[in-house]
Amino acid sequence: MSKLRRHLMSGAGVASALTGLLLYAASPASAAKADVDTVASGSYVDWAGSMYFESYGDHFSVCDNWKDGAGVIGYWKVGASGDEHSIYDGNGFGECVYEDHNVSETSYVYIQVCLRDDGDVKETTCSAWDRQYAGSPL
């Protein structure tokens, strides 16, 4: 193989690698996501409500997925023994409530979701707590 051809090929390889690196650096890191759903209890069905957490941007959302007249309340905390915060969606079926909260990138976020009917949290519909690392994976 001629010196010129090897030089051009290695130059193309370097240019291709640099392009890929620049595209990777310019795009946001993959976000870690967690989601939980309510559980069936009595007249309430599985997945009647859901809660999501996305680490990139620290986005939380609570959604009402079923026409049962109940609202959806999501709980979140930073660390297993952290203070509980809540997000409520009483806007009806097919609606979601979104909130952003600043969470330390080195911590774990725990989320749980339940149905709330006439102001009463239906604890038997609550999901288990789900844990998600708040930092974006590399």
Buried (B, 14 or more C-beta within 10 A) or exposed (E): EEEEEEEEEEEEEEEEEEEEEEEEEEEEEEBBEBBBBBBEBEEBBEBBBBBBBBBBEBBBBBBBBBEBEBBBBBBBBBEEEEEEEEBEBBBEEEBBBEEEEEBEEEBBBBBBBBBBBEEEBBEEBBBEEBEBBBBBEE
